[in-house]
Amino acid sequence: MEIRPEEIIGMIDHAVLAPDATRDDVLAACELCAELRTASICIHPRWVELAVAALEGTEVSVGTVAGFPLGATTSEVKAFEARQAVARGADEIDMVLAITALKSGDHSAVREDIAAVVGAAYAANLEEPVVKVILETCYLTDEEKRVAVQLAVGAGADFVKTSTGLGPEGATVENVRLLREVAPESVGVKAAGGIRTLAGCRAMIEAGANRIGTSSTRKIAEELHAAGSAG
């Protein structure tokens, strides 16, 4: 897939999900996202209203997480997180799959968990917020990844996403390609975790990613600028 350099930044969800991310870190990240025109910023739920206010008047979406980072909370808790975040202005929810349920073979529970978040997000905002399902692929077999994508699609998710960025392995080209092969074209694929360079972005996009999750947005933008100057 041929992507123009200026389009790459517009595919980035800039992540501010470090455990020690502060209010000032979030505000600085909002400034960066507005300056560069990223697709979104992805932050902890605590900072949703702050980011919404800081990004007012821009086209940058505000995203947050549910069931983060282990996916081990109950469906009711994840749904509450999603409902509250959307009510506070979030446009996008990155929820973590019920990994232990999937590993236990309880596919109905996994589907219902995702559907609960999708339903809660939509009920809170008729503008149809975007729900992404984080599979945390490092813990799954290839067959489990395929099943997870199918369950997410069946439950109404808008994207499937490789990783939280906090597991032992982040996005890989192979996993992005697998997710893209299983997901229909109407469902996006987000690559996240360990993507820190322009080359890494290009590799994930070529493998089929529609969004890139990274905290290295400034560095990637500088690489793009340098490449443009050299050209």
N, C-alpha and C positions, 0 to 999 in steps of 0.2 A: 504494500500500500504506500503510494507516494504522498508524503506529507510535507508541505512547505514549512520552512523553519519557523515562520511567524505563527503557525498553527500549533506548534508543540506546546508553548506556554499556555495556550488556551485549552489544552487538554489536561492540565495539571490541577489536582486537588492538593493544595499546599497544606501539609500536615503539621499541626502544633499539638502533638499528643504525648510529649515527654512527661513523665510523672512529676517533674519539677517545673513545668511551664507556668510562668507567672502572668499576671494581668498585663504587665508591660510587654512581655513576650508576645502575647496575643495581639495587643494593639500595634506593635511593630510589624507583626505578620500581616495584619489587615492593611497597613500602609503599603507593604510590599505587594500584596495581591492586587490592590487597587491600581498601583503603579504599573504592574506588569500585565494586568488583566488575565489572571488565572481563571480557570473554570470555577474554582471554589476554594474556600478555606475549610479545613476539617479540624475541629477543636473539641475539647472536653465539654460536656453539657453545661457545666458551671458558667462558661463564658459565652453562651449563645446570645443573650441579650446584648452583651458588650460588643460582640462582633457585628450583630445586626445594626446597631447604632453606628458603629465605625464605618460600615460599608454601605450605609444608606446613600442612594444616588448612583451607585456603581452597578455593574452587571455581574459582580462576583457573588456567587451563591454561598450561603452559610450552611456548612454541614457539621454534623456531630455524630456521636457514637452511642450505641445501645448494647448492653451485655458485654461491654469491653473490659478487659481484653480476652477473657476466657470463654465467653459464651455459656457460662455455667449457671447464670441466674435463671429464674423461672420465666415462662412466657409472659406472665402477668407483669413482672417487673420490667421486662424489655418493652412491652407494650406501653406501660406507664412512662418510661423514659422517652419513647418515641412521641407519644401524645404530648407530653409536657414540652419537649424540645420544639416540636412543630408549632404548638400554641405560642411559644415564645419567639417564633420567627424563623426557625430553621427551615431550610429548603430541602435538605438532604439528610438521610439517616444511614450510617454505615453500621449495620448490626452484625454481631458475631454469631455464626451458626451454633446450634446446640451440638457441639463436637462430640461430647460423651454419648449423647443419644444416637448420633449417627454411627459411632464406633460400636454401639451396643446393638445395632441393627433395627432400631426403633424409628423407622422412616416416617411413620404417621406423626410421631411427636416432633420430628424435625420440620415437617411440612407445616404443622399447626403452629409451631413456634414462629416461623417466618410469616405465616399468614396473619398471626396476631399483631405483629409489628406493622405489616403493610396496612391492615385494617385500621389500626390505631392512628397511623400517620395520615391516612386519607380522611378519617373521620374528623381529625383536628384541622384540616385545611383542604378545602375543595379545589385548590389550585394544583392538586396532584403532586405532592412532594416525591422526591426520588428516594427509593429504598435500595441500598446495596447490601448484599449478603457476603460477609467475609468468611471464606471457607477455612482459612488457616491450613493451607495445603500441606505444610510440613508434617502434619500429624495424620494425613490421609493417604491411603493407597490410591492408585490410579482409578480403580473401580469405585472407590468411595467418592473420589472427586467427581466422577461422572454422575453418580447417583445424587450427590449434593447439588450439582447444577440443575439436574432435572427436577429435584424437589423445590429448589428456589424458583425456578421458572413456573412450576405448577402452582406455587403459592403467591405468585404475582409480583415477584421482585423485578426491579428495573435493571439491576446490574448484579453480576457475581464478581467477587474480588478475591485476589489470591491470599492476602495476609494482613495481619495487624501491624506488622513491622516490629513486633516485640517477641515473636517466636524465634526458634533456633535457625529458621531459614526464611528468607523473604521471597520475593517474586523470582521466578525463573522463566526463561523463554519457553521451556518445555511445558510448564504448567499453564502459562498464558495460552499457548497453542492448543492445549487439551481443552481448556475452558471454552475457547472460541469455537472449537470443533463441535462441542456438545450444545452450547447455547444457541438459540435461534438468533437471527440477525436483529430481531427486535429487542433483544436483551444485551446490554453492554457488558464488556469485560474491563475490570479495573485491575491494573498491576500495581502492587504496593509492597514495600519492604525492601530496603537495600538499593534502591534506585537513586544514584547520586550523581550521575553524569549524563551529558547529552547523548553519548553513545548508548548508555543503558536505556534511555528513553526511546531512542530510535529502534533498538532491538525489540523492546516490548511492543511498540506500535506495529512494527513489521510482523510480529507474531500474532497480532490481532487485538491488542489493547485499544480501547476507546478513551480510557482515562488513565492517568498516571498519578499515583500517590507518592509524594516525596516531601522531605523537609529541606531538600537541597535546591530549592527553586532558584534562589539568587545565583548560585554557582552555575546552574544549567543555563540561566539567562545570560550570564557573562560568557559562557562558552558559545552560545548562539551569536552573541554580538561579535565575539572575536572571529568566529567563522565567517560572519557576514563581512566584516572589515577586510579579512584576508581575501575574500572572493571579489 
